[in-house]
Amino acid sequence: MSGTGSRPGNPTFAPLSYAQATMERIAILGSTGSIGTQALEVVREHPDRFQAEVLTAGTNAELLVEQALEFKPNAVVIGDVAQLDRVKDALFPAGIKVYAGAEALAQVVAMSDVDLVLTALVGFAGLRPTLAAIEAGKTIALANKETLVVAGELVTKAAQRKGVNIYPVDSEHSAIFQCLVGEWHNPIEKIVLTASGGPFRGRTRAELANVTRAQALKHPNWDMGAKITIDSATLMNKGLEAIEAKWLFGLRKDQIEIVVHPQSIIHSMVQFRDGSMKAQMGLPDMKLPILYAMAYPDRVPTTWPRFDFAAYPALTFEAPDLDTFRNLALALEAMERGGNAPCVLNAANEVAVELFLQDRIGFLEMSDLVAHTLRTVPFDAAPDLAALIAADAEARQVAREHMPAWNS
C-alpha cells in the first residue's frame, strides 16, 4: 500500500538492482513467534542484505536472549516487565540495550537506525507499535492482519499522511501485491483470496461439535502459530484477511471473493476489468512472502525448494461453507457494517480462541461467543483510536462474561 494512494507500492519508484541494494536494518516485533523466527531464518541466510536491528518478544525471554546473542541487535524489548532483569543480565556482556513494556515497544520502532519494521505480533497488540512506526516514517512489513482489521481507516490514513509504504506479509496479500506490480494504472475488478479450508474442510456441524484442540492445531499445509492455526480451522482467518485486503488495496466488499483451494499452491489472484486474471503460485512457505516484503522491489535469490507441476497434477477450487463455518460469515458481515464492528469481532475472536485452546469452550461455541459479542457491544460508525481501544476492552469483557460451559 502506498503512502500516497490506496494501492501498495509506488509506481514511480526506480528499483535498485540486487547488486546495488543496501543493507536493510529491520526491527522484528514478535521475533520469537512463528513469523518472527522465520524472518530471522531469512536474515540468517542473507547477512549481506539484512541486519536485525531490534528484536522484541512478549514473554519468551529465553528464546529472545538466544536470538539476541546470535544476531547482535542494537536493542531488544521484552514485553513482560518482570523478566527485564533476567534479559539484561544475559545480554549485558554483549552490550545489547534492553528495554521492557508496551511503551518501550512503541518507542523502539522510532530508532534512527531502523529502516523497516516487521510487525509479527499476534492480535490487537500489534496496533499501537505499528502506528508508532508509521508516525516515525518507517516502512512497514505487515504480518499482523489485526492491525488493519481493528483500525484499517486510521492506519491507512496515517500511512498516507506520512508517505509510508505498507508491504503485506500474509501469503494471500503478498500474492495480490505481487500480481499488482506493474499494474498500478489498471483498476482491479476483483481479488480472489484462496483458503486451504483447514483440517475440517467438508465436515458437517455435527462432526465439528466435539473437535479437540489437538485436532484443530493440525493444519494440512502450513506451519503456523497456535492462534492463526485455530483461525484457519474456523475460517475466521479468511474473514480477517478479507477485511485486511479491503484496506490494503482500497476495495469494496463485492470486489473480494473467497474460494477454498486445498492444495495451497495458488496463494491468491487478481482479476482486471478486461476479464484477465493473474495468480501468484508457489509452495506453501511463509519465508517467501516475508523475504518479498523485506527485500521489495528485489527478488533475492534463494536455495529453497521449487514447485514441481508433476507433483500437483490437479489444483481444485470450491466455495466456502458459510453455514458450517460461521466465523467467516460473521467476519464478512462485520466488514460490511464497518465502524467498530471489525474491532469487536477481532477482540471476541481472540478471547474465543484463547478459551478453546484452554479447553474451556467447544469448537462451535467460538462462533456463538463472537456472534453474541457483536450483538451486545454498542455499534460506533466512526470510532477514533480511543473509541477502538474502549470497544476492544468492552468486547473482551462481554465475551468472557458470556463464556458458556462446555463438557468435552
Secondary structure, DSSP 4 states (H G I P E B T S, - for coil): --TTSSSSS-TT--PPPGGGPPPEEEEEETTTSHHHHHHHHHHHH-TTTEEEEEEEESS-HHHHHHHHHHH--SEEEES-GGGHHHHHHHHGGGT-EEEESHHHHHHHTT-TT--EEEE---GGGGHHHHHHHHHTT-EEEE--HHHHHHHHHHHHHHHHHHT--EEE-SHHHHHHHHHHTT-TTSPEEEEEEEE--GGGTT--HHHHTT--HHHHT--SS----HHHHHHHHHTHHHHHHHHHHHHHHT--GGGEEEEE-TT--EEEEEEETTS-EEEEE--S-THHHHHHHHHTT------S----GGG-S----B---TTTSHHHHHHHHHHHH-TTHHHHHHHHHHHHHHHHHTTSS-TTHHHHHHHHHHHHSPP-SS--HHHHHHHHHHHHHHHHHHPPP---
